[in-house]
Amino acid sequence: MLGRIITGVSLAAIAAALAIFLAGPGVRFGLWSVTAGLGVLLGAAIPVVVLALLSLIALATAFFKKKSHLPIAAIAFAMSGGASLVPILMASAASKVPSIHDITTDASNPPRIVAGALAERANPADYVGRDPAPGSTPPMLISEAQTLAYPDIAPLDVKGSSLDVAARAKAVIEEMGMTVIGEGDELGIQTVEAVATSFWFGFKDDFVVRVSETGEGRSRIDIRSKSRVGLSDLGANAKRIRDFAAAYGKAEAGS
């Protein structure tokens, strides 16, 4: 009887862990929709945490009373324990950032998404910074929520002509693993558009760099990063802008 309980708990824990682990790759490789993948992830979040705790008890019980069941109990605990970190870390990240997904260094005149505008997307390419931020307390606009959460997100003042800066920015974008999908030159203002693809779900985020000369051999870089799907980006777009700024600074210093 004890062996059956350990086996049952272990199999349930393994199943819940697999649901968590496979939710993203299934979306990435087109096996099911984004909605289905997120539904599986959310649906398995609480069960996998509970089963991780139960599998720990099963592991201890197997160690002391049913050593023949140690292998499956150990595998179940390792898998469910690892899988339970996913919803826990996501919930922790969501609690620390506002539910927004469109981040820019210039809220009054954000870089436009052009090359990625017609791509498959749930979130429009237009800037939504003047819309109310979902769930914000007190109520505020998305641009205001961004300023409050990410006060360091600002334009970059760099050396060089717009052409030279845009070329360096493109190289940095590619080094970061993003795919450049468009470049533009309008009245001397250079733009580089790219798409970032997340590792697990394969989510696509638009990334746009706009470079304009400010005089005396210097240029201003404005950046925008926006998720094509989802309500909250869990801070990913702000992090991408910060990473770009840091990488560009290193590239400029080394040139």
SVG drawing of the C-alpha trace seen along z (x, -y; Angstrom):
<svg xmlns="http://www.w3.org/2000/svg" viewBox="-7 -71 46 73">
<polyline fill="none" stroke="black" stroke-width="0.4" points="0.0,0.0 2.8,-2.4 4.6,-1.7 1.5,-2.4 1.1,-5.8 4.7,-6.7 4.4,-5.6 1.1,-7.5 2.4,-10.7 5.6,-10.4 3.8,-9.9 1.5,-12.8 4.5,-15.0 6.3,-14.0 3.2,-14.6 2.7,-18.1 6.4,-18.9 6.2,-17.8 3.2,-20.0 5.2,-23.0 8.3,-22.1 6.5,-21.4 4.0,-24.3 6.6,-26.7 8.2,-24.4 4.8,-23.3 4.0,-27.0 7.5,-27.6 7.2,-24.6 3.6,-25.2 2.1,-22.2 -0.5,-24.4 -1.5,-28.0 -0.1,-30.6 -3.4,-30.7 -3.3,-26.9 0.4,-27.0 -0.2,-29.7 -3.4,-27.9 -1.4,-24.8 1.3,-26.8 -1.2,-28.6 -3.3,-25.5 -0.3,-23.4 1.3,-26.1 -0.4,-25.4 -0.6,-21.6 3.2,-21.3 4.1,-23.3 1.8,-21.1 3.1,-17.9 6.7,-19.0 6.0,-19.1 4.2,-15.8 7.0,-14.2 9.5,-15.4 7.5,-13.6 7.3,-10.5 11.1,-10.7 11.7,-10.8 9.2,-7.9 10.9,-5.9 14.3,-6.5 13.3,-5.3 10.6,-2.7 10.5,-1.7 14.0,-2.0 12.9,-0.1 10.9,-3.2 13.7,-5.7 14.6,-6.1 11.1,-7.2 10.6,-9.3 13.9,-11.1 13.2,-11.7 9.7,-13.0 11.1,-15.4 13.9,-16.7 11.5,-17.3 8.6,-18.8 10.9,-20.8 12.6,-22.3 9.3,-22.9 7.8,-24.6 10.4,-27.3 8.9,-28.5 5.6,-29.7 7.2,-30.9 9.8,-33.0 7.2,-34.3 4.8,-35.3 7.7,-37.0 8.7,-39.0 5.1,-40.0 4.7,-41.4 7.7,-43.7 6.8,-45.3 3.7,-46.9 1.5,-45.0 2.9,-46.8 4.7,-45.6 5.6,-48.7 8.8,-50.4 10.5,-53.3 13.1,-56.0 10.8,-58.7 7.2,-58.5 6.3,-61.7 7.6,-60.5 8.5,-56.8 10.3,-55.1 7.8,-53.6 7.4,-49.9 7.3,-49.6 8.9,-46.3 7.2,-44.3 3.8,-46.0 2.2,-43.5 3.6,-40.4 1.3,-38.1 0.6,-39.9 -2.0,-40.4 -0.6,-43.8 -0.9,-46.6 2.3,-48.1 1.0,-51.6 2.4,-53.1 -0.1,-52.6 1.7,-54.7 -1.2,-57.0 -3.6,-54.2 -4.4,-53.4 -2.0,-50.9 -3.9,-47.8 -4.3,-47.3 -2.2,-50.3 -2.7,-51.8 -3.2,-54.7 -4.6,-54.8 -2.0,-56.0 -1.1,-55.9 1.3,-53.2 4.0,-55.8 3.6,-57.0 3.8,-53.4 7.0,-52.9 8.6,-56.1 7.8,-54.9 9.0,-51.4 12.0,-52.1 13.3,-55.7 16.6,-54.8 15.2,-54.2 16.3,-57.2 17.8,-58.3 21.5,-57.7 23.8,-60.6 26.7,-59.1 29.6,-60.2 29.4,-59.9 27.3,-60.6 23.9,-59.0 25.2,-56.7 28.1,-55.5 26.0,-55.1 23.3,-53.2 25.9,-50.8 27.3,-50.2 23.8,-49.8 23.0,-47.2 26.1,-45.2 25.2,-45.3 21.7,-44.2 23.0,-41.2 25.5,-40.4 22.6,-40.3 21.0,-37.5 18.2,-39.6 17.3,-39.4 17.4,-42.7 14.3,-43.0 14.5,-46.5 16.6,-49.7 15.6,-53.2 16.9,-56.6 14.4,-59.5 15.7,-63.1 19.0,-61.9 17.4,-60.0 18.5,-56.4 16.4,-53.5 17.2,-49.8 14.3,-47.4 14.8,-43.9 12.9,-41.1 13.9,-39.3 12.7,-35.7 12.3,-34.2 14.0,-30.9 11.2,-29.0 7.9,-30.1 9.4,-31.6 7.6,-34.9 8.4,-37.7 9.3,-41.2 9.9,-44.2 13.0,-46.2 13.6,-49.6 16.6,-51.9 16.3,-55.4 19.4,-57.6 19.3,-61.4 22.2,-63.8 22.3,-66.5 25.3,-68.5 29.0,-68.7 29.7,-65.2 27.1,-63.6 23.9,-61.7 20.9,-60.7 19.7,-57.1 16.1,-56.4 14.9,-52.8 11.6,-51.0 11.0,-47.4 7.5,-45.9 6.0,-42.5 3.8,-41.2 1.7,-39.1 0.9,-39.2 -0.3,-41.8 2.8,-42.0 6.4,-41.4 7.7,-40.7 10.3,-43.4 11.8,-41.8 11.6,-44.8 13.1,-47.2 15.9,-44.7 16.5,-44.4 16.9,-48.2 19.3,-48.2 21.3,-45.4 21.5,-47.2 22.6,-50.4 25.4,-48.6 26.5,-46.7 26.6,-49.8 28.6,-51.6 31.2,-48.8 31.2,-48.8 31.7,-52.5 34.5,-52.4 36.3,-49.7 36.1,-51.4"/>
</svg>
